[in-house]
Amino acid sequence: MKVKDAIARIKSATHDISDEYSTEKCLEFLNTAIQQVASLLIGARWPKLAKEVYIHDGDTIPHNYMGPCGTYPIRMTDGEAKIIDGSESVRFRYFATPDEVTEDSDMPFDHDAINAAILRTAILLALNENEYDVTQDSQIIQSLEQAISAGMS
């Protein structure tokens, strides 16, 4: 799914006939939703969000780092890695959230159900900003996210 298409769907679903939600605002809703869903998937230990890097003593933690994929002889303190077993470097697998999307990019996931959950969450964020009652929609999204999480783990 293209981000442009997602933005159009946000505007359509919120009945934005007065162009109240700018492209930048829709991108903000989408990026927030992406981070929320990615965090849920990381909690379920979804391997698609795992990355790998070689860490050297004193390196900063990797970009968008959320947590390690296992146990390593590394101590992370104040954004800096300290190798504690004397090795020169350690192959380190970790979970990371996706980078922010732009209007011209693709959605970060190649999975229709995940993109649907992201889009629905972004729509709820937009509606909530204007104080619409989104209680029922929020419960539906929560159920959808739980189903995705259970299916991925």
C-alpha positions in Angstrom: 0.0 0.0 0.0 1.2 3.5 -0.9 1.2 6.1 1.8 -0.6 8.5 -0.6 -3.4 5.9 -0.7 -3.5 5.6 3.1 -3.7 9.4 3.4 -6.6 9.5 0.9 -8.4 6.8 2.9 -7.9 8.7 6.2 -9.4 11.8 4.6 -12.3 9.8 3.2 -13.0 7.9 6.4 -13.1 11.2 8.4 -15.3 12.9 5.9 -12.7 15.6 5.5 -14.5 17.7 2.9 -13.0 21.0 4.2 -9.4 19.7 4.1 -9.1 20.0 7.8 -6.5 17.3 8.0 -3.4 18.4 6.0 -1.1 15.8 4.4 1.4 16.5 7.2 -1.2 15.9 9.9 -2.3 12.6 8.2 1.4 11.6 8.1 1.6 12.3 11.8 -1.4 10.1 12.4 0.0 7.3 10.2 3.5 7.4 11.8 2.1 7.3 15.3 -0.1 4.3 14.3 2.9 2.6 12.7 4.9 3.0 15.9 2.0 1.7 18.0 1.4 -1.4 15.9 5.2 -2.1 15.5 5.6 -1.9 19.3 2.7 -4.5 19.6 4.4 -6.7 17.0 7.8 -6.4 18.8 6.0 -7.5 22.0 4.9 -10.6 20.1 8.5 -11.0 18.9 7.6 -10.8 15.2 10.8 -11.7 13.3 10.2 -9.3 10.4 11.1 -6.4 12.8 14.4 -8.0 13.8 17.6 -6.5 12.6 21.3 -7.4 12.9 24.4 -5.4 13.4 28.0 -5.8 14.8 28.4 -3.9 18.0 31.8 -2.6 19.2 32.6 -1.4 22.7 31.4 2.2 23.0 29.0 2.1 20.0 25.7 3.9 20.4 22.6 1.8 20.4 21.1 1.1 16.9 18.6 3.4 15.2 15.0 2.8 16.4 16.2 0.1 18.8 13.5 -1.4 21.0 15.0 -4.5 22.6 17.4 -7.4 22.0 16.5 -10.7 20.3 18.1 -12.9 22.9 20.9 -12.6 25.4 24.2 -11.0 24.6 27.4 -10.0 26.5 26.5 -6.4 26.1 25.4 -3.8 28.7 23.4 -0.9 27.3 23.6 2.2 29.5 22.6 5.7 28.5 22.5 4.9 24.8 26.0 3.3 24.7 27.0 -0.4 24.3 29.6 -1.9 26.6 30.9 -5.4 25.7 31.4 -7.2 29.0 33.1 -10.4 27.9 36.2 -8.8 26.4 35.3 -9.4 22.8 36.2 -6.8 20.2 32.7 -7.0 18.6 29.5 -8.9 19.0 27.0 -9.8 16.3 23.8 -8.3 17.8 20.2 -9.1 16.8 17.6 -6.6 18.0 14.1 -5.4 17.4 13.6 -2.0 15.9 10.5 0.0 14.8 10.3 1.1 11.2 11.4 4.5 10.1 8.8 7.2 9.6 7.0 7.2 6.3 6.7 10.1 3.8 3.9 10.9 1.4 5.9 9.3 -1.5 6.9 6.1 0.3 5.2 2.7 0.7 3.7 1.5 4.0 6.4 -0.2 6.0 4.7 -3.6 6.2 4.0 -6.0 3.3 1.1 -7.5 5.2 -2.5 -6.4 4.4 -3.9 -7.1 7.9 -1.1 -5.1 9.6 -1.6 -2.2 7.2 -5.4 -2.3 7.8 -4.8 -2.1 11.6 -2.4 0.8 11.1 -4.8 2.7 8.8 -7.7 2.1 11.2 -5.6 3.3 14.1 -4.6 6.4 12.2 -8.3 7.2 11.4 -9.2 6.8 15.1 -6.4 9.2 16.0 -7.8 11.7 13.5 -11.3 11.4 14.8 -10.2 11.5 18.4 -8.5 14.8 17.7 -11.9 16.3 17.0 -13.4 14.7 20.1 -15.6 12.2 18.2 -16.8 9.2 20.3 -14.4 6.5 19.2 -15.0 4.1 22.1 -16.6 1.3 20.0 -14.0 1.7 17.2 -11.2 1.6 19.8 -12.5 -1.7 21.1 -12.6 -3.1 17.5 -9.0 -2.0 16.9 -7.9 -3.5 20.1 -9.4 -6.8 19.2 -7.9 -6.6 15.7 -4.4 -5.8 17.2 -4.7 -8.7 19.7 -5.7 -11.1 16.8 -2.7 -9.9 14.8 -0.4 -10.3 17.7 -1.7 -13.8 18.5 -1.3 -14.8 14.9 2.2 -13.5 14.6 3.5 -15.2 17.7 
